[in-house]
Amino acid sequence: MLAVILVGSYVTAFIVGGLFCVIGQLLFDLTRFTPAQVLVGFVVGGGILSGIGVYEPLIEFAGAGASIPIASFGNSLVQGAIAEAAQFGIVGVLTGMFELTSTGITSAIIFAFIMALIFDPKG
């Protein structure tokens, strides 16, 4: 029974994560959006879905299929802002966004720095 539940959760995560990829690929193929615009669109979209209460149930349903894509970063920004705003008011909106996402932001900076040291960009 446990194996069936685990396989079902993996399949659900795969399908939902795959749908995120399909949406991104369609945006690349059918529009003139740049990768940066698609990235920002996914973050903003995740934030909007979180603000209207849709993204958290999606994470509960799909697990890693919804919590790994970049749209989840927008969700984290909004959830942090909402939590801190409830506690500290308007100042909490700004501090809350960074409280939940600071680990990811710091990791991105550190890994980008390491890659810049290792590789020679030819851009």
Biopython code that builds the backbone (N, CA, C, O; Angstrom):
import numpy as np
from Bio.PDB.StructureBuilder import StructureBuilder

atoms = [
    (1, "MET", "N", (0.818, -1.197, 0.000)),
    (1, "MET", "CA", (0.000, 0.000, 0.000)),
    (1, "MET", "C", (0.858, 1.255, 0.000)),
    (1, "MET", "O", (0.582, 2.200, -0.739)),
    (2, "LEU", "N", (1.911, 1.266, 0.838)),
    (2, "LEU", "CA", (2.795, 2.425, 0.906)),
    (2, "LEU", "C", (3.485, 2.665, -0.430)),
    (2, "LEU", "O", (3.677, 3.810, -0.841)),
    (3, "ALA", "N", (3.859, 1.578, -1.108)),
    (3, "ALA", "CA", (4.509, 1.722, -2.410)),
    (3, "ALA", "C", (3.581, 2.377, -3.422)),
    (3, "ALA", "O", (4.030, 3.178, -4.243)),
    (4, "VAL", "N", (2.309, 2.054, -3.378)),
    (4, "VAL", "CA", (1.336, 2.645, -4.306)),
    (4, "VAL", "C", (1.189, 4.135, -4.023)),
    (4, "VAL", "O", (1.105, 4.940, -4.951)),
    (5, "ILE", "N", (1.156, 4.506, -2.737)),
    (5, "ILE", "CA", (1.041, 5.922, -2.370)),
    (5, "ILE", "C", (2.278, 6.686, -2.827)),
    (5, "ILE", "O", (2.160, 7.784, -3.370)),
    (6, "LEU", "N", (3.469, 6.112, -2.613)),
    (6, "LEU", "CA", (4.703, 6.784, -3.017)),
    (6, "LEU", "C", (4.780, 6.944, -4.525)),
    (6, "LEU", "O", (5.151, 8.009, -5.020)),
    (7, "VAL", "N", (4.431, 5.891, -5.261)),
    (7, "VAL", "CA", (4.465, 5.978, -6.718)),
    (7, "VAL", "C", (3.466, 7.015, -7.203)),
    (7, "VAL", "O", (3.758, 7.777, -8.125)),
    (8, "GLY", "N", (2.289, 7.049, -6.591)),
    (8, "GLY", "CA", (1.281, 8.044, -6.961)),
    (8, "GLY", "C", (1.763, 9.459, -6.717)),
    (8, "GLY", "O", (1.510, 10.348, -7.530)),
    (9, "SER", "N", (2.461, 9.684, -5.599)),
    (9, "SER", "CA", (2.943, 11.031, -5.316)),
    (9, "SER", "C", (4.063, 11.421, -6.276)),
    (9, "SER", "O", (4.160, 12.581, -6.677)),
    (10, "TYR", "N", (4.913, 10.456, -6.649)),
    (10, "TYR", "CA", (5.964, 10.750, -7.629)),
    (10, "TYR", "C", (5.365, 11.078, -8.991)),
    (10, "TYR", "O", (5.823, 11.992, -9.676)),
    (11, "VAL", "N", (4.353, 10.335, -9.373)),
    (11, "VAL", "CA", (3.707, 10.583, -10.675)),
    (11, "VAL", "C", (3.026, 11.947, -10.675)),
    (11, "VAL", "O", (3.128, 12.695, -11.647)),
    (12, "THR", "N", (2.339, 12.266, -9.596)),
    (12, "THR", "CA", (1.678, 13.574, -9.494)),
    (12, "THR", "C", (2.697, 14.705, -9.560)),
    (12, "THR", "O", (2.497, 15.688, -10.273)),
    (13, "ALA", "N", (3.781, 14.563, -8.819)),
    (13, "ALA", "CA", (4.826, 15.594, -8.843)),
    (13, "ALA", "C", (5.420, 15.715, -10.241)),
    (13, "ALA", "O", (5.674, 16.824, -10.712)),
    (14, "PHE", "N", (5.641, 14.592, -10.903)),
    (14, "PHE", "CA", (6.202, 14.606, -12.252)),
    (14, "PHE", "C", (5.264, 15.299, -13.230)),
    (14, "PHE", "O", (5.709, 16.090, -14.062)),
    (15, "ILE", "N", (3.983, 15.012, -13.138)),
    (15, "ILE", "CA", (3.014, 15.603, -14.070)),
    (15, "ILE", "C", (2.890, 17.108, -13.844)),
    (15, "ILE", "O", (2.911, 17.884, -14.800)),
    (16, "VAL", "N", (2.761, 17.521, -12.592)),
    (16, "VAL", "CA", (2.609, 18.956, -12.319)),
    (16, "VAL", "C", (3.889, 19.706, -12.668)),
    (16, "VAL", "O", (3.831, 20.770, -13.284)),
    (17, "GLY", "N", (5.047, 19.165, -12.281)),
    (17, "GLY", "CA", (6.317, 19.794, -12.658)),
    (17, "GLY", "C", (6.487, 19.842, -14.174)),
    (17, "GLY", "O", (6.997, 20.820, -14.720)),
    (18, "GLY", "N", (6.058, 18.782, -14.844)),
    (18, "GLY", "CA", (6.118, 18.757, -16.300)),
    (18, "GLY", "C", (5.221, 19.797, -16.937)),
    (18, "GLY", "O", (5.561, 20.369, -17.972)),
    (19, "LEU", "N", (4.067, 20.046, -16.317)),
    (19, "LEU", "CA", (3.170, 21.087, -16.844)),
    (19, "LEU", "C", (3.803, 22.472, -16.730)),
    (19, "LEU", "O", (3.625, 23.313, -17.611)),
    (20, "PHE", "N", (4.546, 22.708, -15.638)),
    (20, "PHE", "CA", (5.286, 23.969, -15.534)),
    (20, "PHE", "C", (6.273, 24.080, -16.699)),
    (20, "PHE", "O", (6.402, 25.140, -17.312)),
    (21, "CYS", "N", (6.958, 22.994, -16.994)),
    (21, "CYS", "CA", (7.932, 23.000, -18.090)),
    (21, "CYS", "C", (7.254, 23.210, -19.440)),
    (21, "CYS", "O", (7.763, 23.943, -20.288)),
    (22, "VAL", "N", (6.115, 22.571, -19.636)),
    (22, "VAL", "CA", (5.376, 22.724, -20.894)),
    (22, "VAL", "C", (4.949, 24.178, -21.085)),
    (22, "VAL", "O", (5.083, 24.734, -22.175)),
    (23, "ILE", "N", (4.435, 24.787, -20.019)),
    (23, "ILE", "CA", (4.023, 26.196, -20.107)),
    (23, "ILE", "C", (5.218, 27.073, -20.475)),
    (23, "ILE", "O", (5.115, 27.936, -21.347)),
    (24, "GLY", "N", (6.350, 26.851, -19.811)),
    (24, "GLY", "CA", (7.557, 27.623, -20.126)),
    (24, "GLY", "C", (8.011, 27.417, -21.560)),
    (24, "GLY", "O", (8.366, 28.376, -22.246)),
    (25, "GLN", "N", (8.003, 26.169, -22.018)),
    (25, "GLN", "CA", (8.439, 25.898, -23.389)),
    (25, "GLN", "C", (7.497, 26.533, -24.404)),
    (25, "GLN", "O", (7.945, 27.066, -25.419)),
    (26, "LEU", "N", (6.194, 26.477, -24.134)),
    (26, "LEU", "CA", (5.240, 27.125, -25.043)),
    (26, "LEU", "C", (5.450, 28.639, -25.086)),
    (26, "LEU", "O", (5.323, 29.260, -26.141)),
    (27, "LEU", "N", (5.771, 29.222, -23.942)),
    (27, "LEU", "CA", (6.053, 30.661, -23.933)),
    (27, "LEU", "C", (7.283, 30.981, -24.780)),
    (27, "LEU", "O", (7.312, 31.997, -25.475)),
    (28, "PHE", "N", (8.293, 30.121, -24.725)),
    (28, "PHE", "CA", (9.483, 30.323, -25.564)),
    (28, "PHE", "C", (9.154, 30.144, -27.041)),
    (28, "PHE", "O", (9.579, 30.944, -27.874)),
    (29, "ASP", "N", (8.402, 29.102, -27.365)),
    (29, "ASP", "CA", (8.149, 28.754, -28.761)),
    (29, "ASP", "C", (7.117, 29.635, -29.444)),
    (29, "ASP", "O", (7.244, 29.918, -30.636)),
    (30, "LEU", "N", (6.103, 30.074, -28.718)),
    (30, "LEU", "CA", (4.983, 30.766, -29.343)),
    (30, "LEU", "C", (4.997, 32.280, -29.152)),
    (30, "LEU", "O", (4.175, 32.985, -29.737)),
    (31, "THR", "N", (5.914, 32.778, -28.348)),
    (31, "THR", "CA", (5.991, 34.218, -28.124)),
    (31, "THR", "C", (7.420, 34.691, -28.379)),
    (31, "THR", "O", (8.312, 33.897, -28.675)),
    (32, "ARG", "N", (7.609, 35.966, -28.260)),
    (32, "ARG", "CA", (8.948, 36.533, -28.406)),
    (32, "ARG", "C", (9.568, 36.857, -27.050)),
    (32, "ARG", "O", (10.507, 37.649, -26.964)),
    (33, "PHE", "N", (9.036, 36.235, -25.981)),
    (33, "PHE", "CA", (9.557, 36.484, -24.642)),
    (33, "PHE", "C", (10.982, 35.955, -24.518)),
    (33, "PHE", "O", (11.316, 34.895, -25.047)),
    (34, "THR", "N", (11.802, 36.705, -23.817)),
    (34, "THR", "CA", (13.168, 36.266, -23.534)),
    (34, "THR", "C", (13.139, 35.346, -22.304)),
    (34, "THR", "O", (12.153, 35.331, -21.567)),
    (35, "PRO", "N", (14.206, 34.587, -22.083)),
    (35, "PRO", "CA", (14.240, 33.756, -20.870)),
    (35, "PRO", "C", (14.043, 34.571, -19.595)),
    (35, "PRO", "O", (13.391, 34.107, -18.660)),
    (36, "ALA", "N", (14.596, 35.769, -19.549)),
    (36, "ALA", "CA", (14.424, 36.611, -18.363)),
    (36, "ALA", "C", (12.959, 36.982, -18.161)),
    (36, "ALA", "O", (12.477, 36.998, -17.028)),
    (37, "GLN", "N", (12.251, 37.279, -19.235)),
    (37, "GLN", "CA", (10.846, 37.632, -19.119)),
    (37, "GLN", "C", (10.003, 36.441, -18.663)),
    (37, "GLN", "O", (9.073, 36.601, -17.872)),
    (38, "VAL", "N", (10.326, 35.259, -19.156)),
    (38, "VAL", "CA", (9.602, 34.061, -18.727)),
    (38, "VAL", "C", (9.882, 33.788, -17.254)),
    (38, "VAL", "O", (8.971, 33.442, -16.502)),
    (39, "LEU", "N", (11.129, 33.939, -16.842)),
    (39, "LEU", "CA", (11.505, 33.741, -15.441)),
    (39, "LEU", "C", (10.722, 34.684, -14.536)),
    (39, "LEU", "O", (10.136, 34.253, -13.542)),
    (40, "VAL", "N", (10.712, 35.957, -14.876)),
    (40, "VAL", "CA", (9.976, 36.945, -14.076)),
    (40, "VAL", "C", (8.482, 36.638, -14.106)),
    (40, "VAL", "O", (7.798, 36.783, -13.094)),
    (41, "GLY", "N", (7.981, 36.219, -15.248)),
    (41, "GLY", "CA", (6.568, 35.861, -15.351)),
    (41, "GLY", "C", (6.190, 34.715, -14.425)),
    (41, "GLY", "O", (5.134, 34.743, -13.794)),
    (42, "PHE", "N", (7.045, 33.714, -14.344)),
    (42, "PHE", "CA", (6.774, 32.593, -13.443)),
    (42, "PHE", "C", (6.824, 33.030, -11.981)),
    (42, "PHE", "O", (5.980, 32.611, -11.189)),
    (43, "VAL", "N", (7.789, 33.859, -11.612)),
    (43, "VAL", "CA", (7.873, 34.333, -10.222)),
    (43, "VAL", "C", (6.644, 35.169, -9.879)),
    (43, "VAL", "O", (6.033, 34.969, -8.829)),
    (44, "VAL", "N", (6.281, 36.093, -10.747)),
    (44, "VAL", "CA", (5.110, 36.937, -10.507)),
    (44, "VAL", "C", (3.839, 36.084, -10.498)),
    (44, "VAL", "O", (2.963, 36.279, -9.655)),
    (45, "GLY", "N", (3.743, 35.142, -11.433)),
    (45, "GLY", "CA", (2.584, 34.248, -11.471)),
    (45, "GLY", "C", (2.448, 33.436, -10.196)),
    (45, "GLY", "O", (1.347, 33.280, -9.667)),
    (46, "GLY", "N", (3.569, 32.917, -9.703)),
    (46, "GLY", "CA", (3.542, 32.182, -8.435)),
    (46, "GLY", "C", (3.114, 33.063, -7.284)),
    (46, "GLY", "O", (2.391, 32.624, -6.389)),
    (47, "GLY", "N", (3.563, 34.317, -7.307)),
    (47, "GLY", "CA", (3.155, 35.257, -6.270)),
    (47, "GLY", "C", (1.671, 35.572, -6.329)),
    (47, "GLY", "O", (1.005, 35.644, -5.296)),
    (48, "ILE", "N", (1.162, 35.758, -7.519)),
    (48, "ILE", "CA", (-0.274, 36.044, -7.678)),
    (48, "ILE", "C", (-1.109, 34.845, -7.242)),
    (48, "ILE", "O", (-2.095, 34.997, -6.522)),
    (49, "LEU", "N", (-0.708, 33.643, -7.686)),
    (49, "LEU", "CA", (-1.446, 32.441, -7.287)),
    (49, "LEU", "C", (-1.392, 32.235, -5.777)),
    (49, "LEU", "O", (-2.355, 31.753, -5.180)),
    (50, "SER", "N", (-0.284, 32.594, -5.165)),
    (50, "SER", "CA", (-0.169, 32.498, -3.714)),
    (50, "SER", "C", (-1.069, 33.521, -3.036)),
    (50, "SER", "O", (-1.719, 33.215, -2.037)),
    (51, "GLY", "N", (-1.106, 34.721, -3.572)),
    (51, "GLY", "CA", (-1.919, 35.778, -2.985)),
    (51, "GLY", "C", (-3.409, 35.479, -3.014)),
    (51, "GLY", "O", (-4.142, 35.895, -2.117)),
    (52, "ILE", "N", (-3.861, 34.764, -4.033)),
    (52, "ILE", "CA", (-5.287, 34.427, -4.110)),
    (52, "ILE", "C", (-5.583, 33.064, -3.488)),
    (52, "ILE", "O", (-6.717, 32.587, -3.531)),
    (53, "GLY", "N", (-4.549, 32.438, -2.909)),
    (53, "GLY", "CA", (-4.761, 31.201, -2.165)),
    (53, "GLY", "C", (-4.770, 29.928, -2.973)),
    (53, "GLY", "O", (-5.295, 28.915, -2.510)),
    (54, "VAL", "N", (-4.203, 29.944, -4.178)),
    (54, "VAL", "CA", (-4.217, 28.758, -5.032)),
    (54, "VAL", "C", (-2.923, 27.958, -4.943)),
    (54, "VAL", "O", (-2.946, 26.740, -5.114)),
    (55, "TYR", "N", (-1.798, 28.614, -4.681)),
    (55, "TYR", "CA", (-0.507, 27.925, -4.782)),
    (55, "TYR", "C", (-0.257, 26.954, -3.629)),
    (55, "TYR", "O", (0.291, 25.876, -3.856)),
    (56, "GLU", "N", (-0.638, 27.302, -2.411)),
    (56, "GLU", "CA", (-0.425, 26.395, -1.278)),
    (56, "GLU", "C", (-1.165, 25.067, -1.457)),
    (56, "GLU", "O", (-0.567, 24.018, -1.217)),
    (57, "PRO", "N", (-2.451, 25.061, -1.872)),
    (57, "PRO", "CA", (-3.107, 23.779, -2.135)),
    (57, "PRO", "C", (-2.431, 23.002, -3.270)),
    (57, "PRO", "O", (-2.416, 21.771, -3.252)),
    (58, "LEU", "N", (-1.872, 23.712, -4.256)),
    (58, "LEU", "CA", (-1.148, 23.042, -5.330)),
    (58, "LEU", "C", (0.096, 22.342, -4.790)),
    (58, "LEU", "O", (0.422, 21.234, -5.217)),
    (59, "ILE", "N", (0.789, 22.982, -3.855)),
    (59, "ILE", "CA", (1.966, 22.352, -3.240)),
    (59, "ILE", "C", (1.549, 21.134, -2.426)),
    (59, "ILE", "O", (2.233, 20.111, -2.457)),
    (60, "GLU", "N", (0.446, 21.226, -1.704)),
    (60, "GLU", "CA", (-0.041, 20.075, -0.936)),
    (60, "GLU", "C", (-0.410, 18.922, -1.860)),
    (60, "GLU", "O", (-0.191, 17.759, -1.519)),
    (61, "PHE", "N", (-0.970, 19.235, -3.028)),
    (61, "PHE", "CA", (-1.376, 18.203, -3.980)),
    (61, "PHE", "C", (-0.181, 17.596, -4.707)),
    (61, "PHE", "O", (-0.089, 16.375, -4.832)),
    (62, "ALA", "N", (0.735, 18.436, -5.188)),
    (62, "ALA", "CA", (1.797, 17.966, -6.074)),
    (62, "ALA", "C", (3.161, 17.837, -5.405)),
    (62, "ALA", "O", (4.085, 17.293, -6.011)),
    (63, "GLY", "N", (3.312, 18.312, -4.197)),
    (63, "GLY", "CA", (4.595, 18.199, -3.505)),
    (63, "GLY", "C", (5.700, 18.909, -4.259)),
    (63, "GLY", "O", (5.584, 20.088, -4.593)),
    (64, "ALA", "N", (6.783, 18.174, -4.526)),
    (64, "ALA", "CA", (7.949, 18.759, -5.190)),
    (64, "ALA", "C", (7.632, 19.240, -6.602)),
    (64, "ALA", "O", (8.341, 20.099, -7.127)),
    (65, "GLY", "N", (6.601, 18.718, -7.219)),
    (65, "GLY", "CA", (6.226, 19.166, -8.553)),
    (65, "GLY", "C", (5.820, 20.627, -8.591)),
    (65, "GLY", "O", (5.902, 21.275, -9.634)),
    (66, "ALA", "N", (5.378, 21.148, -7.441)),
    (66, "ALA", "CA", (4.997, 22.559, -7.360)),
    (66, "ALA", "C", (5.943, 23.368, -6.484)),
    (66, "ALA", "O", (6.003, 24.592, -6.609)),
    (67, "SER", "N", (6.683, 22.706, -5.601)),
    (67, "SER", "CA", (7.547, 23.466, -4.699)),
    (67, "SER", "C", (8.950, 23.677, -5.248)),
    (67, "SER", "O", (9.696, 24.492, -4.705)),
    (68, "ILE", "N", (9.330, 22.977, -6.294)),
    (68, "ILE", "CA", (10.663, 23.133, -6.871)),
    (68, "ILE", "C", (10.716, 24.203, -7.969)),
    (68, "ILE", "O", (11.689, 24.957, -8.004)),
    (69, "PRO", "N", (9.730, 24.312, -8.866)),
    (69, "PRO", "CA", (9.829, 25.306, -9.950)),
    (69, "PRO", "C", (9.958, 26.736, -9.426)),
    (69, "PRO", "O", (9.663, 27.014, -8.264)),
    (70, "ILE", "N", (10.395, 27.620, -10.289)),
    (70, "ILE", "CA", (10.671, 29.008, -9.917)),
    (70, "ILE", "C", (9.411, 29.737, -9.458)),
    (70, "ILE", "O", (9.511, 30.729, -8.736)),
    (71, "ALA", "N", (8.246, 29.276, -9.854)),
    (71, "ALA", "CA", (7.011, 29.905, -9.388)),
    (71, "ALA", "C", (6.882, 29.795, -7.874)),
    (71, "ALA", "O", (6.245, 30.638, -7.243)),
    (72, "SER", "N", (7.474, 28.775, -7.295)),
    (72, "SER", "CA", (7.447, 28.609, -5.848)),
    (72, "SER", "C", (8.210, 29.731, -5.137)),
    (72, "SER", "O", (7.913, 30.045, -3.985)),
    (73, "PHE", "N", (9.182, 30.330, -5.812)),
    (73, "PHE", "CA", (9.901, 31.465, -5.231)),
    (73, "PHE", "C", (8.947, 32.639, -5.039)),
    (73, "PHE", "O", (8.989, 33.310, -4.008)),
    (74, "GLY", "N", (8.095, 32.888, -6.016)),
    (74, "GLY", "CA", (7.079, 33.934, -5.875)),
    (74, "GLY", "C", (6.130, 33.623, -4.739)),
    (74, "GLY", "O", (5.732, 34.516, -3.991)),
    (75, "ASN", "N", (5.765, 32.358, -4.610)),
    (75, "ASN", "CA", (4.924, 31.924, -3.498)),
    (75, "ASN", "C", (5.609, 32.217, -2.167)),
    (75, "ASN", "O", (4.974, 32.731, -1.247)),
    (76, "SER", "N", (6.887, 31.898, -2.057)),
    (76, "SER", "CA", (7.626, 32.136, -0.812)),
    (76, "SER", "C", (7.703, 33.626, -0.485)),
    (76, "SER", "O", (7.568, 34.020, 0.674)),
    (77, "LEU", "N", (7.919, 34.447, -1.504)),
    (77, "LEU", "CA", (7.960, 35.894, -1.274)),
    (77, "LEU", "C", (6.641, 36.398, -0.693)),
    (77, "LEU", "O", (6.632, 37.157, 0.276)),
    (78, "VAL", "N", (5.542, 35.977, -1.286)),
    (78, "VAL", "CA", (4.232, 36.447, -0.832)),
    (78, "VAL", "C", (3.897, 35.894, 0.547)),
    (78, "VAL", "O", (3.402, 36.631, 1.400)),
    (79, "GLN", "N", (4.157, 34.611, 0.779)),
    (79, "GLN", "CA", (3.845, 34.021, 2.086)),
    (79, "GLN", "C", (4.646, 34.703, 3.201)),
    (79, "GLN", "O", (4.116, 34.956, 4.283)),
    (80, "GLY", "N", (5.913, 34.997, 2.935)),
    (80, "GLY", "CA", (6.720, 35.697, 3.921)),
    (80, "GLY", "C", (6.205, 37.093, 4.192)),
    (80, "GLY", "O", (6.152, 37.532, 5.341)),
    (81, "ALA", "N", (5.826, 37.790, 3.135)),
    (81, "ALA", "CA", (5.301, 39.151, 3.291)),
    (81, "ALA", "C", (3.994, 39.150, 4.074)),
    (81, "ALA", "O", (3.777, 40.012, 4.926)),
    (82, "ILE", "N", (3.130, 38.194, 3.790)),
    (82, "ILE", "CA", (1.842, 38.120, 4.494)),
    (82, "ILE", "C", (2.056, 37.811, 5.971)),
    (82, "ILE", "O", (1.440, 38.437, 6.833)),
    (83, "ALA", "N", (2.921, 36.852, 6.265)),
    (83, "ALA", "CA", (3.156, 36.459, 7.657)),
    (83, "ALA", "C", (3.742, 37.606, 8.472)),
    (83, "ALA", "O", (3.299, 37.869, 9.590)),
    (84, "GLU", "N", (4.727, 38.281, 7.918)),
    (84, "GLU", "CA", (5.361, 39.373, 8.654)),
    (84, "GLU", "C", (4.477, 40.616, 8.707)),
    (84, "GLU", "O", (4.530, 41.361, 9.685)),
    (85, "ALA", "N", (3.671, 40.853, 7.683)),
    (85, "ALA", "CA", (2.764, 42.001, 7.698)),
    (85, "ALA", "C", (1.718, 41.846, 8.792)),
    (85, "ALA", "O", (1.312, 42.828, 9.414)),
    (86, "ALA", "N", (1.283, 40.615, 9.024)),
    (86, "ALA", "CA", (0.305, 40.371, 10.087)),
    (86, "ALA", "C", (0.904, 40.677, 11.457)),
    (86, "ALA", "O", (0.199, 41.086, 12.380)),
    (87, "GLN", "N", (2.215, 40.472, 11.573)),
    (87, "GLN", "CA", (2.861, 40.670, 12.863)),
    (87, "GLN", "C", (3.402, 42.095, 13.050)),
    (87, "GLN", "O", (3.284, 42.667, 14.134)),
    (88, "PHE", "N", (4.004, 42.672, 11.976)),
    (88, "PHE", "CA", (4.699, 43.951, 12.117)),
    (88, "PHE", "C", (4.123, 45.081, 11.276)),
    (88, "PHE", "O", (4.664, 46.187, 11.295)),
    (89, "GLY", "N", (3.056, 44.842, 10.550)),
    (89, "GLY", "CA", (2.463, 45.882, 9.730)),
    (89, "GLY", "C", (3.196, 46.053, 8.404)),
    (89, "GLY", "O", (3.770, 45.102, 7.873)),
    (90, "ILE", "N", (3.169, 47.264, 7.880)),
    (90, "ILE", "CA", (3.708, 47.528, 6.547)),
    (90, "ILE", "C", (5.206, 47.256, 6.449)),
    (90, "ILE", "O", (5.683, 46.841, 5.393)),
    (91, "VAL", "N", (5.949, 47.476, 7.512)),
    (91, "VAL", "CA", (7.387, 47.197, 7.499)),
    (91, "VAL", "C", (7.627, 45.699, 7.331)),
    (91, "VAL", "O", (8.603, 45.286, 6.705)),
    (92, "GLY", "N", (6.738, 44.897, 7.889)),
    (92, "GLY", "CA", (6.868, 43.452, 7.782)),
    (92, "GLY", "C", (6.743, 42.939, 6.364)),
    (92, "GLY", "O", (7.264, 41.869, 6.048)),
    (93, "VAL", "N", (6.060, 43.683, 5.498)),
    (93, "VAL", "CA", (5.951, 43.265, 4.098)),
    (93, "VAL", "C", (7.337, 43.182, 3.469)),
    (93, "VAL", "O", (7.650, 42.216, 2.773)),
    (94, "LEU", "N", (8.157, 44.183, 3.711)),
    (94, "LEU", "CA", (9.505, 44.196, 3.123)),
    (94, "LEU", "C", (10.431, 43.189, 3.781)),
    (94, "LEU", "O", (11.170, 42.484, 3.094)),
    (95, "THR", "N", (10.399, 43.115, 5.103)),
    (95, "THR", "CA", (11.310, 42.195, 5.787)),
    (95, "THR", "C", (10.875, 40.747, 5.619)),
    (95, "THR", "O", (11.720, 39.854, 5.552)),
    (96, "GLY", "N", (9.581, 40.503, 5.551)),
    (96, "GLY", "CA", (9.073, 39.141, 5.438)),
    (96, "GLY", "C", (9.437, 38.460, 4.137)),
    (96, "GLY", "O", (9.683, 37.255, 4.108)),
    (97, "MET", "N", (9.474, 39.227, 3.058)),
    (97, "MET", "CA", (9.829, 38.643, 1.767)),
    (97, "MET", "C", (11.218, 38.032, 1.808)),
    (97, "MET", "O", (11.466, 36.987, 1.208)),
    (98, "PHE", "N", (12.113, 38.688, 2.516)),
    (98, "PHE", "CA", (13.496, 38.222, 2.529)),
    (98, "PHE", "C", (13.766, 37.210, 3.631)),
    (98, "PHE", "O", (14.748, 36.470, 3.565)),
    (99, "GLU", "N", (12.911, 37.168, 4.636)),
    (99, "GLU", "CA", (13.126, 36.212, 5.720)),
    (99, "GLU", "C", (12.971, 34.771, 5.227)),
    (99, "GLU", "O", (13.792, 33.917, 5.562)),
    (100, "LEU", "N", (11.943, 34.494, 4.447)),
    (100, "LEU", "CA", (11.734, 33.135, 3.945)),
    (100, "LEU", "C", (12.647, 32.781, 2.778)),
    (100, "LEU", "O", (12.946, 31.607, 2.561)),
    (101, "THR", "N", (13.087, 33.769, 2.035)),
    (101, "THR", "CA", (13.851, 33.478, 0.816)),
    (101, "THR", "C", (15.335, 33.764, 0.940)),
    (101, "THR", "O", (16.075, 33.590, -0.029)),
    (102, "SER", "N", (15.786, 34.194, 2.095)),
    (102, "SER", "CA", (17.188, 34.602, 2.231)),
    (102, "SER", "C", (18.163, 33.457, 1.955)),
    (102, "SER", "O", (19.236, 33.687, 1.396)),
    (103, "THR", "N", (17.814, 32.243, 2.332)),
    (103, "THR", "CA", (18.709, 31.107, 2.074)),
    (103, "THR", "C", (18.889, 30.893, 0.576)),
    (103, "THR", "O", (20.010, 30.693, 0.109)),
    (104, "GLY", "N", (17.806, 30.933, -0.174)),
    (104, "GLY", "CA", (17.899, 30.747, -1.626)),
    (104, "GLY", "C", (18.657, 31.866, -2.307)),
    (104, "GLY", "O", (19.461, 31.623, -3.207)),
    (105, "ILE", "N", (18.404, 33.089, -1.881)),
    (105, "ILE", "CA", (19.096, 34.234, -2.466)),
    (105, "ILE", "C", (20.592, 34.165, -2.162)),
    (105, "ILE", "O", (21.421, 34.391, -3.043)),
    (106, "THR", "N", (20.930, 33.854, -0.911)),
    (106, "THR", "CA", (22.337, 33.749, -0.524)),
    (106, "THR", "C", (23.028, 32.628, -1.279)),
    (106, "THR", "O", (24.162, 32.793, -1.729)),
    (107, "SER", "N", (22.364, 31.497, -1.424)),
    (107, "SER", "CA", (22.943, 30.376, -2.177)),
    (107, "SER", "C", (23.205, 30.764, -3.626)),
    (107, "SER", "O", (24.256, 30.439, -4.178)),
    (108, "ALA", "N", (22.257, 31.454, -4.239)),
    (108, "ALA", "CA", (22.439, 31.871, -5.628)),
    (108, "ALA", "C", (23.645, 32.793, -5.769)),
    (108, "ALA", "O", (24.410, 32.669, -6.725)),
    (109, "ILE", "N", (23.818, 33.701, -4.843)),
    (109, "ILE", "CA", (24.961, 34.623, -4.895)),
    (109, "ILE", "C", (26.273, 33.870, -4.716)),
    (109, "ILE", "O", (27.227, 34.094, -5.461)),
    (110, "ILE", "N", (26.323, 32.984, -3.735)),
    (110, "ILE", "CA", (27.558, 32.239, -3.474)),
    (110, "ILE", "C", (27.918, 31.341, -4.647)),
    (110, "ILE", "O", (29.070, 31.328, -5.080)),
    (111, "PHE", "N", (26.948, 30.585, -5.171)),
    (111, "PHE", "CA", (27.237, 29.693, -6.293)),
    (111, "PHE", "C", (27.598, 30.473, -7.555)),
    (111, "PHE", "O", (28.449, 30.030, -8.327)),
    (112, "ALA", "N", (26.969, 31.618, -7.778)),
    (112, "ALA", "CA", (27.327, 32.443, -8.932)),
    (112, "ALA", "C", (28.759, 32.951, -8.803)),
    (112, "ALA", "O", (29.500, 32.992, -9.785)),
    (113, "PHE", "N", (29.141, 33.333, -7.602)),
    (113, "PHE", "CA", (30.510, 33.784, -7.369)),
    (113, "PHE", "C", (31.515, 32.658, -7.614)),
    (113, "PHE", "O", (32.544, 32.871, -8.254)),
    (114, "ILE", "N", (31.219, 31.474, -7.111)),
    (114, "ILE", "CA", (32.113, 30.324, -7.321)),
    (114, "ILE", "C", (32.237, 29.998, -8.804)),
    (114, "ILE", "O", (33.336, 29.738, -9.292)),
    (115, "MET", "N", (31.120, 30.011, -9.522)),
    (115, "MET", "CA", (31.164, 29.718, -10.965)),
    (115, "MET", "C", (31.950, 30.790, -11.717)),
    (115, "MET", "O", (32.651, 30.487, -12.683)),
    (116, "ALA", "N", (31.833, 32.039, -11.274)),
    (116, "ALA", "CA", (32.600, 33.118, -11.906)),
    (116, "ALA", "C", (34.093, 32.933, -11.681)),
    (116, "ALA", "O", (34.899, 33.296, -12.536)),
    (117, "LEU", "N", (34.468, 32.369, -10.533)),
    (117, "LEU", "CA", (35.883, 32.103, -10.274)),
    (117, "LEU", "C", (36.402, 30.927, -11.090)),
    (117, "LEU", "O", (37.549, 30.940, -11.539)),
    (118, "ILE", "N", (35.563, 29.908, -11.285)),
    (118, "ILE", "CA", (35.986, 28.692, -11.979)),
    (118, "ILE", "C", (36.019, 28.882, -13.493)),
    (118, "ILE", "O", (36.972, 28.463, -14.150)),
    (119, "PHE", "N", (34.989, 29.509, -14.045)),
    (119, "PHE", "CA", (34.838, 29.608, -15.487)),
    (119, "PHE", "C", (35.150, 31.027, -15.974)),
    (119, "PHE", "O", (35.010, 32.002, -15.236)),
    (120, "ASP", "N", (35.572, 31.111, -17.223)),
    (120, "ASP", "CA", (35.869, 32.406, -17.837)),
    (120, "ASP", "C", (34.750, 32.739, -18.820)),
    (120, "ASP", "O", (34.691, 32.158, -19.904)),
    (121, "PRO", "N", (33.867, 33.658, -18.460)),
    (121, "PRO", "CA", (32.753, 33.974, -19.367)),
    (121, "PRO", "C", (33.249, 34.676, -20.621)),
    (121, "PRO", "O", (34.117, 35.547, -20.562)),
    (122, "LYS", "N", (32.691, 34.286, -21.741)),
    (122, "LYS", "CA", (33.049, 34.891, -23.022)),
    (122, "LYS", "C", (31.802, 35.568, -23.588)),
    (122, "LYS", "O", (31.252, 35.115, -24.591)),
    (123, "GLY", "N", (31.364, 36.629, -22.962)),
    (123, "GLY", "CA", (30.081, 37.145, -23.358)),
    (123, "GLY", "C", (30.056, 38.440, -23.984)),
    (123, "GLY", "O", (28.986, 38.931, -24.344)),
]
sb = StructureBuilder()
sb.init_structure("model")
sb.init_model(0)
sb.init_chain("A")
sb.init_seg("    ")
for serial, (resi, resn, name, xyz) in enumerate(atoms, 1):
    if name == "N":
        sb.init_residue(resn, " ", resi, " ")
    sb.init_atom(name, np.array(xyz, "f"), 0.0, 1.0, " ", f" {name:<3s}", serial, name[0])
structure = sb.get_structure()
